[in-house]
């Protein structure tokens, strides 16, 4: 466990680099997103919980709001929130929306639905995110949903400077996936009532790093903005390790109880 935690922390330190400068596409740039991918995301991944274990692996208690920049309105909402009431109303998936799902202890199953659409499924809550590399004409008018509408793009570049090692510039073909999500239903950031509103939007940066032994790590850096419930952007990292196969895939419904 300690070795895994250290490895994950190292990947996080070296791998999470939001807002990397994009390389201008050339005439030889492939026509679709799948052909342009700087790394392969397909396959099965498992969440490695190295941050906020007590809030992610155990249902947090009433009033445990630390580490999220909530305002007074959010605190009042959470203080009045009722697990029993929302369960009875069929709102169990409010804690599995796009703004929270990457923090849930889950397995991801990632595949290309088509050359311009990446599909991300979770076994926890049985959710499906669609990351669209080509904007749909009707996107602006679509109804809100738990997973919202996500528009993705590749940021491609040929050199990078490793954080904390300023003189070291690595040459090659690198990149990250940038994902902007809106049209989300109001939901919960934690299963104790900490809310985000339908006005929330978020930007994510997905990066893959590979250890010498071939172990592959996915780091998703998220910046959530919510003018209704957050004092400032809520920024967090979610780390996943690629699995050799799908044998650990264990779909289960949304729940507010565990």
Secondary structure, 3 states (H helix, E strand, C coil): CHHHHHHHHHHHHHHCCCCCCCCCCCCCCCCCHHHHCCCCCCEEEEECCCCCHHHHCCCCCCCCCCCCCECHHHHHHHHHCCHHHHHHCCCHHHHCCCCCHHHCCCEEEEEEEECCEEEEEECECCCEEEEECCCCCCHHHCCCECCCEEEEEEEEEEEEECCCCCCCEEEEEEEEEEEEEECECCEECCCCCCEECCCCEEEEEEEEEECCCCCEEEEEEEEEECCCCECCCEEEEEEEEECCCCCCCCCECCCCCC
